[in-house]
Every structure is written in C-alpha cells, then in structure tokens.
C-alpha cells in the first residue's frame, strides 16, 4: 500500500518516500477534481512481450476527472486526437466504471481528456489515458491502492483497443522508466520499476503507413500460440541480458540483447518493411531495433559510439530506400503519471 502526491511522480513517491509531499502537508485531499498527465510508452521491449516496457517523453495525455454531484453517469469530453466519447468505448470510461463498481461508489463523473498521444502508433496511447484515469480516481476518492491494483484496474481499459487487458504499457505509464510485469508462482501479478541507464536515448520512427482498425487486437491474434523450445530459450536468455544491461546502467549491453525470435517474425507479416529496416541498421552497427508495441512505429536504442544525429539520419535513409516516409524523433525515458493540478 502507498500514497502519492501532487508534486512528484508515482515512482518517485514509491521509491523515495522521504520526498513525498504528503509528509510535508502539501497535498490537498478530498478535492472535487484531479488532473493527471501520463506519458507515451514502448512495450514489448525486444523479447519481453507483455513483460518489459519503457515510458518515454515523446507524447503525453492529460486526464481530468471531476465528481458530478448531480448525476450518476460517466460523461466524457475529448480534445486533441479523436477517440470515442462513449464511456463504454473509451479506456477512461471503462476504467472509471470498473473503479466505481469495485468500490461501490455511487457518483457521477465528468472526464476531460486532452489526447496528445495519437492512437494507433504503438506508443501506448490507450494505456496513458487508462493510467492517468486510475491515478486521478484513486486520488479523487482518497483510496490507496497497491501498484498491482492500479495496473490491473487500468488494464481493464485496454480491452477496448486491444481486446485483452494487457499490463505492460499501463505499468510504464503509471511508474515511468523501465517496468517489468510478471507473475509469481501463485499467479499473482507483480510490477517493478527500474531506473534506466542515465545516458539512454531512443530513436523512434513513425512510418507513414495505413493502420488497420483495431490494429492491436489484430496484431495480438496473429502471434503463434505454440513456439519451439529453442526459440523460447533464446528469448528468455535475452530478457535476462536486457535486465543485466539495465541494472548495470549499460545501454550498449542492453541494446545487444534486443532481438525477438517469436513475436516480431509473426508481426513482420503486417509490417513488411520492418525486417529490411532492422537488417540494414544492424549492418551499420546499429543494434537494439524493435517494433514499438503492436506497431507500426519502430524504436532504436543507438550505440554510444555513434552520434544520435547519425543514427536518426540512418533510420530516415533506410525508410527512404524502401520508398517510405517516416517521422523520426529522439526520446528519453521519463517519469510516470503526475498529478498536475
């Protein structure tokens, strides 16, 4: 169980409790509205499908949740990128409904969403909204939840876009940095935050390609249900290698283990450009290439021996060689949800 506060990220209050503003009397509880900012994220880091994710500072959503004393319904208003305003078709609405039902709260809610993360890029758009919503709700009603409780409730919103309540993006949006989502021997979910290497940067390419409706659900449905033991061993060993790279603060070591034998080969049938981009960049000495979440964006962890500008240009060049345009950005790891009002 934990508390968090207005002036610090959720992860900082978890791991640096002496800095928590609650201890200094700076938090205002029992307010009628709370606004929360949540970052974009990259899930499925390398072989870590549904396990490893990273919050990045490329884009943000903002969600304001207000108590409506004159209604018992959930009402949504969306600014920015277009997403459904029907509460049953929006991640925020689904999370709010699950929260109210779980705690038997009879209250109407007004939810205002400033959608800064474009849906369908593979950058955790729906997860950011869901994570911001659960943080706002728990603050608004003064209900202290464990990290795992927050992740599980937020993941309910992912069923709207992905068809299943996957946990990795919401974990990263909530806690920031690298997150590990795993299950113990009793099947209980456990979520951990790890501080990324201090020098870590990520080059993100967003190709100008058509994206299928319900893309995430489709991308999950095409992955193999059975895998060869040899591929499973390779992927498991690489997850361990990635963790060693993170814990040692070595971004080059981390990137050397970013290779997936199971999920990315299946999804390359959707993103036919990806194997060519990855192979071409590898030949240039640029490892750490991966599909962001369910795609279509690609992320690259550049080697320290190369300038970030040269890596950006190499990524652009390889897309151009295939006749494709892509917007290419440099992002850094960032904190998770922050209460901003």
Buried (B, 14 or more C-beta within 10 A) or exposed (E): EEBBBBBBBBBBBBEEBEEBBBEEEEBEEEBEBBBBBBBBBBBBBBBBBBBBBBBBBBBBBBBBBBBBEEEEEBBBEBEBBEBEBEBEEBBBBBBBBBBBEBEEBEBBBBBBBBBBBBBBBBBBBBBBBBBBBBBBBBBBBEEEBEBBBBBBBBBBBBBBBBBBBBBBBBBBBBBBBBBBBBEEEEEEBEBEBBBBBEEBBBBBBBBEBEBEEBBBBBBBEEBEEEEEEEBEEBBEEBBEBBBEBBBEBBBBBBBBBBBBBBBBBBBBEBBEBBEBBBEBBEEBEBBBBBBBBBBBBBBBBBBBEEEEEEBBEBBBEBBEEEEBEBEBBBBEBBBBBBBBE
